[in-house]
Amino acid sequence: MLRLPSRRSKGRKGLLTAQNGRGFTLIELMQSLVIFSIVLAIVFGLFIQIRKVLQRRSDYQLLLDRSSGMLNTMATAIRQSRYWVQGDSTGISVIGRDEEPASYQWRDVDSTLARNGKILHAQDLKVVRFKLAYAAPGDPRCPSDPDDWFRTIDTDASSSLEGDELRNATTLGIVLQTWSRGRTLELTATVPLSKPLTDTLQLSK
């Protein structure tokens, strides 16, 4: 006997099909949007943090390159000079192999380091600390504190070494502290001093 499909079962099947094929509700869309927003905020926050870290590294590297370049230029000029003429805690004057004078001086007022009056660095870089320490490692009279030695050999108490006073210093310690874009860097160097110019007649030799 042939049976016809039941209308009741057909109606239920159609009802199930309609329910399975329905779209997202408003609540489900809002939940998805909230989750997407949270994920997006996390990813964006990580991107900002990574960018800040890379920027800080870039700023530090730039400060290091500028500062070390300035210090190396000065140290090389002093090391390769023919004579040194005068020196104090913030500056030194030398005469190069080409007989050209070179005077390095730090100005605390505007935090600049200059050579013969010309500033050696960009405007956004400040030399916040600069100190020269004179010593004579081979001299048994030389104390461990460079400041004590400077006061000892500065016989005329002029706060500057000149003339015969220059003979009592054979090495120069340099402390250079720079600042740029919120970062500070300190570098040091030790340089052997050239022959002291104690007499103007030496220039003709």
ZADO-1210 file (C-alpha; in nm, 4 decimals, padded with zeros to 6 digits):
<atoms>
<atom x="00.0000" y="00.0000" z="00.0000" code="MET" pos="1"/>
<atom x="00.1416" y="00.3415" z="-00.0983" code="LEU" pos="2"/>
<atom x="00.1723" y="00.5919" z="00.1882" code="ARG" pos="3"/>
<atom x="00.1616" y="00.9591" z="00.1311" code="LEU" pos="4"/>
<atom x="00.4004" y="01.1804" z="00.3311" code="PRO" pos="5"/>
<atom x="00.2507" y="01.3240" z="00.6437" code="SER" pos="6"/>
<atom x="00.1808" y="01.6962" z="00.6388" code="ARG" pos="7"/>
<atom x="00.2702" y="01.7159" z="01.0084" code="ARG" pos="8"/>
<atom x="00.6170" y="01.5733" z="00.9659" code="SER" pos="9"/>
<atom x="00.6703" y="01.7892" z="00.6598" code="LYS" pos="10"/>
<atom x="00.5791" y="02.0934" z="00.8593" code="GLY" pos="11"/>
<atom x="00.8263" y="02.0069" z="01.1337" code="ARG" pos="12"/>
<atom x="01.1057" y="01.9499" z="00.8810" code="LYS" pos="13"/>
<atom x="01.0380" y="02.2822" z="00.7216" code="GLY" pos="14"/>
<atom x="01.0389" y="02.4473" z="01.0629" code="LEU" pos="15"/>
<atom x="01.3780" y="02.2962" z="01.1497" code="LEU" pos="16"/>
<atom x="01.5226" y="02.4046" z="00.8185" code="THR" pos="17"/>
<atom x="01.4083" y="02.7573" z="00.8737" code="ALA" pos="18"/>
<atom x="01.5608" y="02.7700" z="01.2208" code="GLN" pos="19"/>
<atom x="01.8979" y="02.6290" z="01.1040" code="ASN" pos="20"/>
<atom x="01.9211" y="02.8720" z="00.8154" code="GLY" pos="21"/>
<atom x="01.8489" y="03.1892" z="01.0133" code="ARG" pos="22"/>
<atom x="02.1069" y="03.4781" z="01.0404" code="GLY" pos="23"/>
<atom x="02.2833" y="03.6279" z="01.3460" code="PHE" pos="24"/>
<atom x="02.0754" y="03.8001" z="01.6079" code="THR" pos="25"/>
<atom x="02.1506" y="04.1541" z="01.7278" code="LEU" pos="26"/>
<atom x="02.2937" y="04.0248" z="02.0556" code="ILE" pos="27"/>
<atom x="02.5321" y="03.7912" z="01.8740" code="GLU" pos="28"/>
<atom x="02.6482" y="04.0752" z="01.6476" code="LEU" pos="29"/>
<atom x="02.7099" y="04.2986" z="01.9491" code="MET" pos="30"/>
<atom x="02.9091" y="04.0235" z="02.1226" code="GLN" pos="31"/>
<atom x="03.1217" y="03.9708" z="01.8126" code="SER" pos="32"/>
<atom x="03.1808" y="04.3451" z="01.7842" code="LEU" pos="33"/>
<atom x="03.2908" y="04.3674" z="02.1493" code="VAL" pos="34"/>
<atom x="03.5363" y="04.0767" z="02.1093" code="ILE" pos="35"/>
<atom x="03.6750" y="04.2271" z="01.7876" code="PHE" pos="36"/>
<atom x="03.7186" y="04.5639" z="01.9578" code="SER" pos="37"/>
<atom x="03.9091" y="04.4062" z="02.2490" code="ILE" pos="38"/>
<atom x="04.1412" y="04.2161" z="02.0154" code="VAL" pos="39"/>
<atom x="04.1958" y="04.5288" z="01.8059" code="LEU" pos="40"/>
<atom x="04.2778" y="04.7355" z="02.1169" code="ALA" pos="41"/>
<atom x="04.5321" y="04.4757" z="02.2326" code="ILE" pos="42"/>
<atom x="04.7005" y="04.4613" z="01.8930" code="VAL" pos="43"/>
<atom x="04.7075" y="04.8416" z="01.8631" code="PHE" pos="44"/>
<atom x="04.8510" y="04.8737" z="02.2158" code="GLY" pos="45"/>
<atom x="05.1285" y="04.6275" z="02.1331" code="LEU" pos="46"/>
<atom x="05.2047" y="04.8189" z="01.8146" code="PHE" pos="47"/>
<atom x="05.2359" y="05.1458" z="02.0068" code="ILE" pos="48"/>
<atom x="05.4649" y="04.9865" z="02.2674" code="GLN" pos="49"/>
<atom x="05.6898" y="04.8327" z="02.0020" code="ILE" pos="50"/>
<atom x="05.7077" y="05.1638" z="01.8198" code="ARG" pos="51"/>
<atom x="05.8085" y="05.3453" z="02.1398" code="LYS" pos="52"/>
<atom x="06.0805" y="05.0887" z="02.2141" code="VAL" pos="53"/>
<atom x="06.2201" y="05.1177" z="01.8615" code="LEU" pos="54"/>
<atom x="06.2115" y="05.4970" z="01.8831" code="GLN" pos="55"/>
<atom x="06.3985" y="05.4953" z="02.2155" code="ARG" pos="56"/>
<atom x="06.6616" y="05.2640" z="02.0708" code="ARG" pos="57"/>
<atom x="06.6962" y="05.4859" z="01.7664" code="SER" pos="58"/>
<atom x="06.7319" y="05.7986" z="01.9830" code="ASP" pos="59"/>
<atom x="06.9932" y="05.6277" z="02.2024" code="TYR" pos="60"/>
<atom x="07.1935" y="05.5085" z="01.9034" code="GLN" pos="61"/>
<atom x="07.1854" y="05.8563" z="01.7511" code="LEU" pos="62"/>
<atom x="07.3015" y="06.0099" z="02.0795" code="LEU" pos="63"/>
<atom x="07.5790" y="05.7499" z="02.1089" code="LEU" pos="64"/>
<atom x="07.6984" y="05.8102" z="01.7522" code="ASP" pos="65"/>
<atom x="07.7048" y="06.1874" z="01.7941" code="ARG" pos="66"/>
<atom x="07.8683" y="06.1843" z="02.1371" code="SER" pos="67"/>
<atom x="08.1341" y="05.9246" z="02.0558" code="SER" pos="68"/>
<atom x="08.2114" y="06.1008" z="01.7289" code="GLY" pos="69"/>
<atom x="08.2636" y="06.4306" z="01.9092" code="MET" pos="70"/>
<atom x="08.4771" y="06.2704" z="02.1806" code="LEU" pos="71"/>
<atom x="08.6886" y="06.0744" z="01.9329" code="ASN" pos="72"/>
<atom x="08.7490" y="06.3847" z="01.7205" code="THR" pos="73"/>
<atom x="08.8688" y="06.5793" z="02.0228" code="MET" pos="74"/>
<atom x="09.0784" y="06.2947" z="02.1644" code="ALA" pos="75"/>
<atom x="09.2460" y="06.2337" z="01.8276" code="THR" pos="76"/>
<atom x="09.3316" y="06.6014" z="01.7856" code="ALA" pos="77"/>
<atom x="09.4894" y="06.6142" z="02.1322" code="ILE" pos="78"/>
<atom x="09.6751" y="06.2860" z="02.0863" code="ARG" pos="79"/>
<atom x="09.8164" y="06.3862" z="01.7486" code="GLN" pos="80"/>
<atom x="09.9013" y="06.7451" z="01.8424" code="SER" pos="81"/>
<atom x="10.2591" y="06.8708" z="01.8404" code="ARG" pos="82"/>
<atom x="10.2347" y="07.0738" z="02.1624" code="TYR" pos="83"/>
<atom x="09.9823" y="07.1494" z="02.4292" code="TRP" pos="84"/>
<atom x="09.9772" y="07.5058" z="02.5467" code="VAL" pos="85"/>
<atom x="09.7257" y="07.5553" z="02.8252" code="GLN" pos="86"/>
<atom x="09.4627" y="07.3595" z="03.0123" code="GLY" pos="87"/>
<atom x="09.2049" y="07.3748" z="03.2889" code="ASP" pos="88"/>
<atom x="08.9129" y="07.1631" z="03.4020" code="SER" pos="89"/>
<atom x="08.6831" y="07.2751" z="03.1192" code="THR" pos="90"/>
<atom x="08.9166" y="07.3345" z="02.8261" code="GLY" pos="91"/>
<atom x="09.2528" y="07.2743" z="02.6649" code="ILE" pos="92"/>
<atom x="09.4596" y="07.4393" z="02.3939" code="SER" pos="93"/>
<atom x="09.6971" y="07.2518" z="02.1648" code="VAL" pos="94"/>
<atom x="09.8977" y="07.3129" z="01.8483" code="ILE" pos="95"/>
<atom x="09.8569" y="07.0591" z="01.5728" code="GLY" pos="96"/>
<atom x="10.1169" y="06.9002" z="01.3522" code="ARG" pos="97"/>
<atom x="10.0333" y="07.1618" z="01.0905" code="ASP" pos="98"/>
<atom x="10.1135" y="07.4371" z="01.3444" code="GLU" pos="99"/>
<atom x="09.7436" y="07.5306" z="01.3598" code="GLU" pos="100"/>
<atom x="09.6146" y="07.6051" z="01.7120" code="PRO" pos="101"/>
<atom x="09.3081" y="07.4234" z="01.8412" code="ALA" pos="102"/>
<atom x="09.1280" y="07.5317" z="02.1548" code="SER" pos="103"/>
<atom x="08.8499" y="07.3175" z="02.3039" code="TYR" pos="104"/>
<atom x="08.6242" y="07.4855" z="02.5558" code="GLN" pos="105"/>
<atom x="08.3045" y="07.3839" z="02.7369" code="TRP" pos="106"/>
<atom x="08.0461" y="07.6471" z="02.8265" code="ARG" pos="107"/>
<atom x="07.8222" y="07.5621" z="03.1188" code="ASP" pos="108"/>
<atom x="07.5868" y="07.8515" z="03.0405" code="VAL" pos="109"/>
<atom x="07.4493" y="07.7023" z="02.7181" code="ASP" pos="110"/>
<atom x="07.5854" y="07.3445" z="02.7558" code="SER" pos="111"/>
<atom x="07.8015" y="07.3588" z="02.4442" code="THR" pos="112"/>
<atom x="08.1452" y="07.2288" z="02.3504" code="LEU" pos="113"/>
<atom x="08.3342" y="07.4334" z="02.0940" code="ALA" pos="114"/>
<atom x="08.6584" y="07.4135" z="01.8982" code="ARG" pos="115"/>
<atom x="08.8104" y="07.7530" z="01.8251" code="ASN" pos="116"/>
<atom x="08.4735" y="07.9091" z="01.9059" code="GLY" pos="117"/>
<atom x="08.2751" y="07.6813" z="01.6723" code="LYS" pos="118"/>
<atom x="08.0223" y="07.4488" z="01.8356" code="ILE" pos="119"/>
<atom x="08.0968" y="07.0830" z="01.7632" code="LEU" pos="120"/>
<atom x="07.7450" y="06.9417" z="01.7915" code="HIS" pos="121"/>
<atom x="07.3874" y="06.9915" z="01.6744" code="ALA" pos="122"/>
<atom x="07.1492" y="07.2245" z="01.8562" code="GLN" pos="123"/>
<atom x="06.9314" y="06.9421" z="01.9900" code="ASP" pos="124"/>
<atom x="07.2312" y="06.7896" z="02.1701" code="LEU" pos="125"/>
<atom x="07.3526" y="06.9401" z="02.4978" code="LYS" pos="126"/>
<atom x="07.6834" y="06.8780" z="02.6715" code="VAL" pos="127"/>
<atom x="07.5546" y="06.8881" z="03.0285" code="VAL" pos="128"/>
<atom x="07.8872" y="06.7908" z="03.1878" code="ARG" pos="129"/>
<atom x="08.2452" y="06.8140" z="03.0679" code="PHE" pos="130"/>
<atom x="08.5555" y="06.7686" z="03.2769" code="LYS" pos="131"/>
<atom x="08.9264" y="06.7388" z="03.2050" code="LEU" pos="132"/>
<atom x="09.1522" y="06.5703" z="03.4591" code="ALA" pos="133"/>
<atom x="09.5298" y="06.5993" z="03.4324" code="TYR" pos="134"/>
<atom x="09.7596" y="06.3335" z="03.5747" code="ALA" pos="135"/>
<atom x="10.1155" y="06.2029" z="03.5694" code="ALA" pos="136"/>
<atom x="10.0986" y="05.8251" z="03.6207" code="PRO" pos="137"/>
<atom x="10.4782" y="05.7898" z="03.6230" code="GLY" pos="138"/>
<atom x="10.5228" y="06.0512" z="03.8950" code="ASP" pos="139"/>
<atom x="10.5181" y="05.9022" z="04.2469" code="PRO" pos="140"/>
<atom x="10.3946" y="06.2340" z="04.3819" code="ARG" pos="141"/>
<atom x="10.0744" y="06.2097" z="04.1781" code="CYS" pos="142"/>
<atom x="09.7771" y="06.1185" z="04.4021" code="PRO" pos="143"/>
<atom x="09.4845" y="05.9043" z="04.2905" code="SER" pos="144"/>
<atom x="09.2536" y="06.2061" z="04.2925" code="ASP" pos="145"/>
<atom x="09.3160" y="06.4193" z="03.9787" code="PRO" pos="146"/>
<atom x="09.1694" y="06.7264" z="04.1496" code="ASP" pos="147"/>
<atom x="09.4300" y="06.7080" z="04.4251" code="ASP" pos="148"/>
<atom x="09.7056" y="06.6765" z="04.1662" code="TRP" pos="149"/>
<atom x="09.5726" y="06.9748" z="03.9709" code="PHE" pos="150"/>
<atom x="09.5811" y="07.1916" z="04.2821" code="ARG" pos="151"/>
<atom x="09.9351" y="07.0702" z="04.3531" code="THR" pos="152"/>
<atom x="10.0817" y="07.1497" z="04.0116" code="ILE" pos="153"/>
<atom x="09.8841" y="07.4744" z="03.9697" code="ASP" pos="154"/>
<atom x="10.1568" y="07.6621" z="04.1564" code="THR" pos="155"/>
<atom x="10.0224" y="08.0090" z="04.0867" code="ASP" pos="156"/>
<atom x="09.6638" y="07.9093" z="04.1873" code="ALA" pos="157"/>
<atom x="09.5266" y="08.0476" z="03.8601" code="SER" pos="158"/>
<atom x="09.2996" y="07.7434" z="03.8002" code="SER" pos="159"/>
<atom x="09.4829" y="07.6973" z="03.4725" code="SER" pos="160"/>
<atom x="09.8000" y="07.5107" z="03.3784" code="LEU" pos="161"/>
<atom x="10.0530" y="07.7123" z="03.1803" code="GLU" pos="162"/>
<atom x="10.4274" y="07.7360" z="03.1243" code="GLY" pos="163"/>
<atom x="10.6368" y="07.5079" z="03.3442" code="ASP" pos="164"/>
<atom x="10.3221" y="07.3751" z="03.5120" code="GLU" pos="165"/>
<atom x="10.2510" y="07.1779" z="03.1959" code="LEU" pos="166"/>
<atom x="10.5489" y="06.9514" z="03.2601" code="ARG" pos="167"/>
<atom x="10.3666" y="06.7919" z="03.5536" code="ASN" pos="168"/>
<atom x="10.0869" y="06.6379" z="03.3452" code="ALA" pos="169"/>
<atom x="10.1357" y="06.3610" z="03.0923" code="THR" pos="170"/>
<atom x="09.7868" y="06.2178" z="03.0517" code="THR" pos="171"/>
<atom x="09.4434" y="06.3707" z="03.0161" code="LEU" pos="172"/>
<atom x="09.1186" y="06.2170" z="03.1354" code="GLY" pos="173"/>
<atom x="08.8036" y="06.3337" z="02.9564" code="ILE" pos="174"/>
<atom x="08.4494" y="06.3019" z="03.0912" code="VAL" pos="175"/>
<atom x="08.1739" y="06.3897" z="02.8444" code="LEU" pos="176"/>
<atom x="07.8071" y="06.3759" z="02.9430" code="GLN" pos="177"/>
<atom x="07.5501" y="06.4579" z="02.6769" code="THR" pos="178"/>
<atom x="07.1714" y="06.4928" z="02.6645" code="TRP" pos="179"/>
<atom x="06.9252" y="06.4733" z="02.3773" code="SER" pos="180"/>
<atom x="06.5516" y="06.3955" z="02.3530" code="ARG" pos="181"/>
<atom x="06.5210" y="06.3023" z="02.7164" code="GLY" pos="182"/>
<atom x="06.8181" y="06.0644" z="02.7213" code="ARG" pos="183"/>
<atom x="07.1553" y="06.1118" z="02.8928" code="THR" pos="184"/>
<atom x="07.4842" y="05.9448" z="02.8054" code="LEU" pos="185"/>
<atom x="07.8252" y="05.9624" z="02.9695" code="GLU" pos="186"/>
<atom x="08.1493" y="05.8702" z="02.7928" code="LEU" pos="187"/>
<atom x="08.5089" y="05.8774" z="02.9124" code="THR" pos="188"/>
<atom x="08.8482" y="05.8662" z="02.7478" code="ALA" pos="189"/>
<atom x="09.2128" y="05.8814" z="02.8514" code="THR" pos="190"/>
<atom x="09.4549" y="06.0535" z="02.6160" code="VAL" pos="191"/>
<atom x="09.8347" y="06.0923" z="02.6355" code="PRO" pos="192"/>
<atom x="09.9372" y="06.4561" z="02.6242" code="LEU" pos="193"/>
<atom x="10.1885" y="06.5764" z="02.3706" code="SER" pos="194"/>
<atom x="10.5002" y="06.7730" z="02.4512" code="LYS" pos="195"/>
<atom x="10.4211" y="07.0839" z="02.6609" code="PRO" pos="196"/>
<atom x="10.4916" y="07.4207" z="02.5092" code="LEU" pos="197"/>
<atom x="10.6793" y="07.5939" z="02.7890" code="THR" pos="198"/>
<atom x="10.8643" y="07.8439" z="02.5733" code="ASP" pos="199"/>
<atom x="10.7528" y="08.0332" z="02.2620" code="THR" pos="200"/>
<atom x="11.0913" y="07.9607" z="02.1062" code="LEU" pos="201"/>
<atom x="10.9880" y="07.5983" z="02.0713" code="GLN" pos="202"/>
<atom x="10.7533" y="07.6967" z="01.7872" code="LEU" pos="203"/>
<atom x="11.0490" y="07.7715" z="01.5634" code="SER" pos="204"/>
<atom x="11.2092" y="07.4308" z="01.6227" code="LYS" pos="205"/>
</atoms>
